[in-house]
Amino acid sequence: MKMNIQIDMTPKEAREFLGLPDVSKAQERMMAEIEKRMKAAIDVNDPEAMMRAWMPLGGAGLEQFQKFMFDSARAVASGMAGRKDADKAKS
């Protein structure tokens, strides 16, 4: 048996129905703080200060992200190669 139920409600109504907290005020405060820090870094005209404000982990964070992306791409590529080999063996 297959059932399909569609409910038409806004995200706010869904959060209220599920009993989830309204975090919009906290999100607004956090975004205001981030904006304030970014403006302070830009006003200084110091590229190094801007990078510290925007990327707290600095170069290490960027290197970790690049390694993650390369490792993920390598895993996908090796998985696809393995699938092609399996398909050839079935033929």
PAZAPA-4460 file (N, C-alpha, C; in steps of 0.05 Angstrom, whole numbers, plus 32768, in hexadecimal, padded with zeros to 4 digits):
% residues 91
    n_x    n_y    n_z   ca_x   ca_y   ca_z    c_x    c_y    c_z   seq   type   mol
   8011   7FE9   8000   8000   8000   8000   8012   8019   8000     1      M     A
   800A   802C   7FF0   8019   8044   7FEE   8007   805C   7FF5     2      K     A
   8010   806D   8007   8000   8085   800E   8011   809E   800A     3      M     A
   8003   80B2   8001   8011   80CC   7FFD   8000   80E1   800B     4      N     A
   800D   80EE   801F   7FFF   8103   802E   800D   811D   8029     5      I     A
   7FFF   8132   8022   800A   814C   801E   7FFE   815F   8032     6      Q     A
   8010   816E   803F   8007   8181   8053   8011   819D   804B     7      I     A
   7FFF   81B0   8049   8006   81CA   8040   8008   81DD   8058     8      D     A
   8021   81E3   8060   8026   81F5   8077   8040   8203   8073     9      M     A
   8043   8219   8081   805C   8228   807F   8070   821B   8092    10      T     A
   808A   8222   808E   809E   8217   80A0   8098   821E   80BD    11      P     A
   808F   8237   80C2   8088   823F   80DD   8072   822D   80E9    12      K     A
   805D   8228   80D9   8047   8217   80E3   8051   81FB   80E8    13      E     A
   8063   81F1   80D7   806E   81D6   80DC   807E   81D4   80F6    14      A     A
   808F   81E9   80FB   809F   81E9   8113   808C   81EA   812C    15      R     A
   8077   81FA   812B   8065   81FC   8141   8056   81E2   8145    16      E     A
   804E   81D5   812F   8040   81BB   8131   8051   81A6   813E    17      F     A
   806B   81A6   8136   807E   8192   8141   8089   8199   815C    18      L     A
   8083   81B1   8165   808D   81BA   817F   80AA   81C2   817F    19      G     A
   80B4   81CA   8168   80D0   81D3   8166   80D2   81F0   816E    20      L     A
   80E8   81F8   817A   80EA   8214   8183   80EE   8227   816C    21      P     A
   80E5   8240   8170   80E9   8255   815C   8104   8261   8161    22      D     A
   8117   825C   814F   8132   8266   8152   8138   827E   8140    23      V     A
   8124   828A   8135   8128   82A1   8123   8135   82B9   8130    24      S     A
   812E   82BF   8149   813A   82D5   8157   8158   82D0   815C    25      K     A
   815E   82B7   8164   817A   82B0   8169   818A   82B1   814F    26      A     A
   817E   82A8   8139   818B   82A8   811F   8190   82C5   8117    27      Q     A
   817D   82D7   811B   8180   82F3   8114   8197   82FF   8124    28      E     A
   8199   82F9   813E   81AF   8304   814F   81CA   82F9   8145    29      R     A
   81CB   82DF   813E   81E4   82D4   8135   81ED   82E0   811A    30      M     A
   81DA   82E4   8108   81E0   82F0   80EE   81EA   830D   80F2    31      M     A
   81DD   831B   8105   81E6   8337   810A   8202   8337   8115    32      A     A
   8209   8324   8126   8224   8323   8131   8238   831C   811B    33      E     A
   8231   8309   810A   8243   8302   80F4   8247   831A   80E2    34      I     A
   8232   8328   80DB   8234   833F   80CA   8245   8355   80D7    35      E     A
   8242   8359   80F1   8253   836C   8100   8270   8365   80FE    36      K     A
   8276   834C   8102   8292   8343   8101   829E   8346   80E5    37      R     A
   828E   833F   80D0   8297   8341   80B5   829C   835F   80AE    38      M     A
   828A   8371   80B6   828E   838D   80B1   82A7   8398   80BF    39      K     A
   82AB   838E   80D7   82C3   8397   80E6   82DD   838E   80D8    40      A     A
   82DC   8376   80CE   82F4   836C   80C0   82F9   837B   80A6    41      A     A
   82E3   8382   8098   82E6   8391   807F   82EF   83AD   8084    42      I     A
   82E5   83BA   8099   82EC   83D5   809F   830A   83D8   80A5    43      D     A
   8316   83C3   80AF   8332   83C4   80B6   8344   83C4   809D    44      V     A
   8339   83BA   8087   8348   83B8   806E   8360   83A5   8072    45      N     A
   835D   8391   8082   8372   837E   8087   8368   8363   807D    46      D     A
   8373   8359   8067   8369   8340   805B   836C   8328   806F    47      P     A
   8381   8329   807F   8385   8313   8091   8370   8313   80A7    48      E     A
   8368   832A   80B0   8352   832C   80C4   8338   8323   80B8    49      A     A
   8333   832A   809F   831A   8321   8092   831A   8302   8090    50      M     A
   8330   82F6   8089   8330   82D9   8087   832D   82CC   80A2    51      M     A
   8338   82D8   80B7   8334   82CC   80D2   8317   82CF   80DA    52      R     A
   830A   82E5   80D3   82EE   82E8   80DB   82DC   82D5   80CB    53      A     A
   82E2   82D1   80B2   82D0   82C1   80A1   82D6   82A3   80A3    54      W     A
   82F0   829C   80A8   82F7   8280   80AA   8308   827C   80C3    55      M     A
   82FA   8277   80DA   8309   8275   80F3   831E   8260   80F3    56      P     A
   831B   824B   80E3   8330   8236   80E3   8347   823D   80D1    57      L     A
   8343   8253   80C1   8359   825C   80AF   835E   8248   8099    58      G     A
   8378   8247   8092   8380   8235   807C   837B   8218   8082    59      G     A
   837C   8210   809C   8378   81F4   80A3   835C   81EC   809C    60      A     A
   8348   81FD   80A1   832D   81F7   809A   8329   81F3   807C    61      G     A
   8336   8204   806C   8334   8202   804F   8342   81E8   8046    62      L     A
   8359   81E2   8051   8366   81C9   804A   8356   81B1   8051    63      E     A
   8349   81B1   8068   8338   819B   8070   8320   8198   805D    64      Q     A
   8314   81AE   8055   82FE   81AD   8042   8307   81A2   8027    65      F     A
   831F   81AB   801D   8329   81A1   8004   832F   8183   8006    66      Q     A
   833A   817B   801B   8340   815E   801F   8326   814E   801F    67      K     A
   8312   8158   802C   82F8   814B   802D   82ED   8148   8010    68      F     A
   82EE   815E   8001   82E3   815D   7FE6   82F3   814A   7FD4    69      M     A
   830E   814A   7FD6   831E   8138   7FC6   8319   811B   7FCD    70      F     A
   8318   8116   7FE7   8313   80FA   7FF0   82F7   80F1   7FE8    71      D     A
   82E3   8102   7FE9   82C8   80FB   7FE0   82C8   80F5   7FC3    72      S     A
   82D4   8106   7FB3   82D5   8102   7F96   82E4   80E8   7F8F    73      A     A
   82F9   80E2   7F9D   8308   80CA   7F99   82F7   80B1   7FA0    74      R     A
   82E8   80B3   7FB6   82D7   809C   7FBE   82C1   8097   7FA9    75      A     A
   82B5   80AD   7F9F   82A0   80AA   7F8B   82AC   809E   7F71    76      V     A
   82C3   80A8   7F69   82D0   809E   7F50   82D7   8080   7F53    77      A     A
   82E2   8078   7F6A   82E9   805C   7F6D   82D0   804B   7F6F    78      S     A
   82BA   8055   7F7A   82A1   8046   7F7B   8295   8042   7F60    79      G     A
   8297   8057   7F4F   828D   8055   7F34   829E   8041   7F24    80      M     A
   82B8   8041   7F28   82CA   802E   7F1A   82C3   8012   7F22    81      A     A
   82BE   800E   7F3C   82B7   7FF4   7F46   829D   7FEA   7F3A    82      G     A
   828A   7FFC   7F37   8270   7FF5   7F2C   8273   7FED   7F0F    83      R     A
   8283   7FFB   7F00   8288   7FF5   7EE3   8294   7FD9   7EE1    84      K     A
   82A8   7FD3   7EF2   82B4   7FB9   7EF2   82A0   7FA3   7EF8    85      D     A
   828E   7FA8   7F0B   827A   7F95   7F12   8267   7F90   7EFB    86      A     A
   825F   7FA6   7EED   824D   7FA4   7ED6   825A   7F94   7EC0    87      D     A
   8274   7F98   7EBB   8282   7F89   7EA6   8283   7F6B   7EAE    88      K     A
   8287   7F65   7EC7   8288   7F49   7ED0   826D   7F3B   7ECC    89      A     A
   8257   7F4A   7ECF   823D   7F3E   7ECB   8237   7F38   7EAF    90      K     A
   8244   7F47   7E9C   823E   7F43   7E7F   8249   7F2A   7E75    91      S     A
***
